[in-house]
């Protein structure tokens, strides 16, 4: 059996009726993809994003809190015990509100937390015992408008790309992996179409192409990664069928392990859009697959690439798809599995 960790909402917020008790561990059958059991492993308020350490020994989680809840959001580290239970090691301030994302550098020695409110990105050093130390605070321009939604580290560990939903920019930073410090890249940023709202960002395995899922206009941007680590937009493509006219906001984006397919979640259309990736990294739509639930937030591909799991935030369910590795199409293989307010999925 494999273990999947689920980040959740635990309390009522303006955009969600949180009903979970904290961080949840699911058992997953890697052969059938099915989920035979679940249990709460840590009681954290709004652990809306979770990340397993590179060595598999620790779990990191944000506590997504607003100004009416606490002095700041929080960033946790836990030791993962043999029975999948968690032992708290550290809890540090994120120095902003509504932390929304965690990234790790390629060595696993540093973590990056994006605060949706306040334009603050924090860098933390991860000690050998899993404890955390504040390494650097990065303040983005126009903090009242800025919504830092994610950090993505390049495969060679030399650049960090910060998706700023509020400013419609991908900020580009050099990363010094010896010191754990970010410094502005010569290009500084790549601007997207006004009203795009870049949310999550992913990089192809060859390090030459990158993709941004844009929450506000339901598009994916395709970028050429320049030799110096800069970016240049090559394509915008919609995540929605032409006949759809309702409200929608995109959420998550992942490349298949093969690199041949790209997937995006649509909240409103309530679907996963599958794209074919051609040899130069450009995209074409393969299809739109209903998630059989409301507000699909984050999703995850199994390490083998055989299965895709989607967290339906507002219908308290996780849905399982079989991935056709020849065509990229998705086939729902089981009824939705009940989990309270799931929003982030991570294999341990």
N, C-alpha and C positions, 0 to 999 in steps of 0.2 A: 504494500500500500504506500502511496505517496501522501504527503500532507500539503494542503493548501491553506494559506492564512488569508483571512477575510477582514478587511477594514470596514468599519460600519459607522453609522450615525446612531447616537444613543439618546438624543433629546430633540425636541421640536425646535426647528429653526424656520426662518422665513421661506426657505426653499425646500424643506424636507421635514417629514414627521418621523424623527428618529425613534426606533423602537428596540434596538439591540441593547445588550448588556456590556459590550466592549469588543475586544478582539476575539475572533472565532477561528478555531482550527477545524478543518474538514479532512476526513479521510477520503482519498480518491483511488479508485481501482484503475491502474494504468492500462489494463487490457480492455476494459469495457468503458472506461471514462466515468463510470457512475460513482455516486457519493453515498456511501452507506451510513456515515455518522458525522456528527458535529458536536462541539462543545466550546463554551466560552473559556478562554485561557488567560485573559487579563481584563480587569475592569478599568477601562480608560474612557474618559468622556470624549465622544466624537473622534475615535481613531480612524480618520477618513483616508489616510494613506499609510501603507505599511511596506517595508522593504527588508528582505533577508540579506545578511552580510555576505560578502564574497566567499568566506570560508564556511558558511552555513551554521555558524555557532550562535549568532545573535540575530535578534529582530529589532528593527527600528520602526517607530511609529510617531506620527504627529498627533497632537490633540488640537483639533480645529475649534478654537475658541475666539469669540468676538470681544469687543471692549466692554460689553455688559456682563461678561462671564468671569474674566480674570485679568490680571495686569498685562498678559500677553498670551499667545499660544505657547505650546510646549512641545519639546522633542524628547522622546523616550528611547532608551536602549534596554533590551532585555536579553538575558541568557536563555537559550532554548534548551530545555531539559529533555531527557529521554522520552518522557511520556507526552511530549508536545506542550507541556505547561511552560509558563514563562516566569522568570525571576527578574524583577526590576533591578537594573544596575544604575541608570542615570535618568534624571529629568532636568532639562535645561530650558530656559526661555528661548523662544524664537525671535524675540525683540521686535515682533510685529503681530498682527492678528490674522486669523484664518489661514494658518499654514496649510498648504494644499498639495505638496509634492516633496518627495525625497529622492535624491540621486546619489550614487556613489562614484568615486573616481575608479579608474581601471585597476588600481592596486588594492582597493578596499580600505585604504587608510584614512580617507576623507569622505564626509557626507555633506550634501548641499540641501538646504531646506528653503523653499520658496514660500513667502508670505503673500497671500492674495491681497491683503490690505496693508498699505503703507510703503510699498516699493522696496521692501527689505529682503535680501537674500543672505542667508547665514551659511558660513562654512564651519564645519566642526572636524576636529581631529578625532579619530577612533583609536583608542588605546588597545593594546593586545588583550586586555581583559574585558573589552566591550564598553568601557566607560568613555564618556564624551568630554571634549574640551573645546570651548569656543576658540576658533582660529581666526575668523575674519567676518566683518559685517560689510556688505556691499549695499549701498543706497542708490537706487535707480533714479533717473531724472523724473521730475514731476510726480512726487510720491502720492499726491492726492488723486491723480489720474491713474497711476501705475497699478497694474494687477499682475505681479510676478506669478506665473502659474507653473513653471517647471524649469529645471536646469538639465541639460544633456551634455555629457562629456564625450569628446571625440574618441574614436578607437585608439589613437596614439597617445591619449591622455594630455594633449597639449592645448586644447581649446575647450571652453565652456560656452554653451549657447543658452541664453535665458529667454524664454518665451514670455513676453510682456503683453498680456491681453488688452490692457487699458491703453497702451501707447502704440499698438499695432506694429511692434518692432521685435525682431530677434536681436538682442544685445549679444555682442561677441567679445569674449574675454580670453586672454592668454591664461593658462593655468601652469603654475610652477609646482610640479608634483613633489619636489624636494622640500619646499617650504609650505606647501598647502595654501598658496596665495593666488588670488585672481588679480589681473591687471588689464586695463582696457586694451583691446586689439586695435591696430591701426585703422581698421574699417569702422570700428565702434558699434555699428548696427546695420542690419538690413531691414528696410521699411517694407511693410506689406500694404496691400490695398486698404484704404480707410474703411474702418468698420469690420475688418477681418476678425480680430480677436484671437491671435495665436495662443494656443492652450498647451498642447504637448508636441514634442519634437522628437524625431527618431532619425538615425543615421544608418545608411546601408553598410553592410559588412566591409565593402571595399573602401569606405571612407571618402567616396567621391560624390555621393548624392545624399541629400537629406530631405525630410518631409515634415511639414508642420500641419497639424489639424487645427483649423480655424473655427472657433466656437460660434462666433456671431454671424458669419455669413455662410456657414456650412460648406466650406471648401477645404481642399488640401492644396498646399503650396509645395511645389517641387523646387529644390535648390541645387545648383552646382556648388560643390565645395571647392574653392580655389586652392591653389598650391600653398598659399600662406595661411589657410584656414578661414579666409573670408567666405562670404556667401553671395550668390547671384540667383535671383528668382528665374526659373525656366518655364513654369507652368502653374496655372490655377485650374482646378477641376472640381466640380460640384460633387457632394456626397449624396445628393438627393435625386430621385427620379423626376423627370420633367413635369409629370402630371401632378406632383405633390405641391399643394399650395398652403399647407398649414404651417404652424410655428415649429421651429426646430433649432436645436443647438447641439453641436457635436461635442464629444467628450474625449475619447481615447483613440490611440493609433498604435498599431504594431505591425512590423514586418514578419512574415512567416520565416522560420529558420532557414528555408531554402533561398530566401531573398527574391522569390518569383512572384509573391503576392503581398499586398498590403491591405490591412483591414482597419475600419474606422467605425465608431459607434455614434448613432444618431438618437438624440433624446427629443421626442416629438413624433418623428416618423417611426421611432422605436424599432430600429433595425441595425444590422451590421452591413456596411457597404464593403464589398470585396473589389479590389483593383488588381489588374494584371500589371506587373512591372516589366517594361521592355528592356532591351540590352543597354540603352542609354539612360535608364532610370525613369523615363516618363511613364505616365499612368493612363490606363483605359479601364472603364467600368466593366466588371464581370457580372455583378448583380447586387440586389438588395435582399437581405434575409431577415425576416421578422424575428424579434427576440421573444415573442410570446409573453411580453410583459411590458411594464411602463418604466420609462426613463433609464435605459441601459447606460450605465456610467462606465466604469473601467471594465476591461476584459483581459483575459490572459490566454496565451497559447501554451499547451503542454510542451515540456522540453523536447519531446519527440516530434512536435508539429502535427500530431494526429488529431488532437482535440482542441476545441476553443470553448472557453467558459465565459459567460457574460453575467455581470451583476446588474439585475433589474432593481434599481434603487426603490422605486415607488410601488412595486408590486411584491416586495419581499421574496424575491426568488433569484436563483441562479439557473441559467439554461445552458445545456450542453449541446454542442454541435460536433459532428464528425467532419474533419477537413479532408476533402478530396485533394490529395497532394499532386494529382495530375492536372486538375482544372482550377483548383482554388475555391471551388464551390463548397457551401456549407449545408449539412443535412442534420436537422434536429433528431437526436437519438433517444431522448427520454423526456418525460414530462418535467416541467420546471420544478426545481428542488427548493423547498421553502427555507429561506434564511432571512432573518430580520434586517431590513434596511442595509443590504450589502452595497458597498461602493468601490472597493478596491480588492483585487485578487492577486495573490503572489504564491508561487510554488516554493516550498521550503527545500 
